[in-house]
Each structure stands twice: as C-alpha cells, then as structure tokens.
C-alpha cells in the first residue's frame, strides 16, 4: 500500500500533474465548481428516485399519520404556507399562472387539483405526481393504506409504537397538551391492530399479547408492509433499559385488566416491547425505521430524544440481523449520527433535513455524509399534506428538488476539491437517490 502510494506520488511529480488523478484534495473548491454543478444537475435530475420516507395522502385523509400535529404547533419558515418556493412548486406541478399565493389565487390551485383528480382517477393521480418529480417509488409511512395509492409504487411502512401503550393511559395523556393529542391516537392505532386480528380485549396472558404482536406484523407483510416505523421520541425519552421478560410479564399481569401503571413500571414494560419489536424486525426481515430528529409541538424534548440515546440498542450484538434506518438522520445532530452508520446494519435517511435547511446548508450535510459512509445514506422527502394549498404534492416537489440541487452542489464541490472523479460522483448520486435504500428490501421494492 505504502509502496503504491510512493509510486503514485513519483508518477505525479514525473508528469507534472497538478489536476486530479492522484493529486491531493484541496481545501477550497476551484473556480470550476459552478460549471461542474451545472453539468451534474441535469444528470442528477434524470436519476429515478426511491423516496425512503414520505407521508403521501390528501389533507382530508385522517389515516396519513398515526399521530397528529398539536393545535398551534409552530411551523419552521420553510413549511409555512407563505413560503414563496411553493409558487415554483405549483408552477412546475400544475402550471400555476400567478406569481403569488393570495387566497383568491390559491382557489385556482385547489380547483386545478380537483380537476386533475377527476382526470387521473383512483391510483393514477399520485402516480402522475411521482412521474412529474421523477420518483419511481415512494414509501408511504401511514397508519393504513388508502385505495388511492398504488401499492406497486407506494410500499407501506406501518407504525409500531402503539404496542407500547396497551394499559390505562390517563397519566400519559395528562402529561402535557401534546400528549393529550398523541396518546389517544396511539390507543386508536392499537384498537385497529386488535380489530385486524379479531382480538376484542387485551389477552390475559403476556405470551398471548406478544403472539398478537407477531401476528400483526406477519399480516402487515401480507398487506404489503416493508418496514416498521417508530415515532416514540414524541411520546417518551428514547433511552431504553434492558428488562427481563419476567419483569415485563409481571407488569402486564398487574395492569392488563385495568389500573394506572406508575411511570417507572410503564417505561420498563415499554422498554421490553421496544426491544422485542427490534428483535422481531431482524427475525422477520422488517427494517426498523426510527424518527431521530427534532419534532413538532411545544413539548417535544430535544435532549431526551437525542439520536445518540439509541447507540446502546444499535450497537447491541443481539440485534445484528436487524436493519435500522435513522429517519431524518438525527437532525440537527447529523454529524454525530453519521458515525452510527459505521455499523453494517445502520442507515441514515436525510428526509426533513432538506426542508429544515435550505439547499445552501443541506448541501454541507450531504457532503459530510457522502465523504464518510456514502453507501449508508438514503434520500427521503418527508412529504406531508399540510393543507389544501401546501399538499403532499407540493412538499414532494420541494423535498425532491431541494435534495437534488443540494446533492449536485455537494458533489460538484467534492469533484472540484479533487476528492472524487465525476464518474464516481454519479455513482454516489445513484446510491443516495435510489440504490442504497432499494437494496434493503430485496425484491419487495424497485
Ligand atoms: Zn415523517
């Protein structure tokens, strides 16, 4: 290795080579960076994408998420409906003829979408939206799948948190106004799983409760589910202890038929169920998606949901066969987070990062990730139907366009700084936008 390097250095000196081909990386991009960016961008726009994290649906559909935004949650600058970029989205997707989104003009947009829904009935409407943004397939992380999404192009990622809240949740619901919205929705989700399995009340025995969880997962696979998702950071700290089955069994026996568990008992029980599900993810080949970023609402606790809390679970050899996807890449701790991807079974998804940051800043995140573990990072938009004007359609567009432009900019700098060749840059672009994620699901997605 050392010998090869010396030969290379000698060769470079010998030919007076100062540009790429073995030259040392330099700390600033050269004056060619804009030109490289302009050359790369159209090629990157042509790569069909796999969106690894999204919540497609219409704004009046109650099943998009297994939770809901608390009332009056603050919106960051870019997801407010007065973001001028939404005009560009409306123009690109729907031929919007105006230069503002005044309430009067927004009516045109709402009418146009209604007209297109008639023109593209059933699953055709959202397929048409994916075609417009050159996305081949998009994960649908939803409570349940609607009949208006084509399962061939929208593989389902279901929510697994509700199994952790089977008892009397009075204390949990009363903790703060946000939990007052979230916890009843977890109860609703659990009731749905019970209906799905024809279970009318909580089983008396803990073993039967675990068996019920296994049945839900197996049936969700039959319904097209490809992964399970946790948004547990919204409901409790993400530090998980390691209780024994006997401890969890005792707590279950105590509260399955009624009674409000102490916070300590409930947490211990949840810690066991979380680990049980993570383990099942390995056994049944369901990658485990975990929300790892800031969250909406006034009471989302940033320090207690720090992505590094999960390190002891991720690096536990008992879960080596479980594939973990760190949804939102730990934002704003994405620098620490990328080193978790050193684990063979841990991946980072960039969704939401591209909305929380403008492309000028998101480019730096992507560049740092591409320079570290480029084959462990995946693209996602975190699209969501915020309202009738800022729909899933516009947020798909904003997420995809922001990611593609930031990707082209990050790679252009890396080429200009002599880090990689242009050929390698395009390979990395294919990996991030499509191939890295698709590989996780075998023949279940494309
Ligand atoms: Zn999401």
Boltz pocket constraint, residues with backbone or C-beta under 6 A from the ligand:
constraints:
  - pocket:
      binder: B
      contacts: [[A, 53], [A, 54], [A, 55], [A, 141], [A, 382]]
      max_distance: 6.0
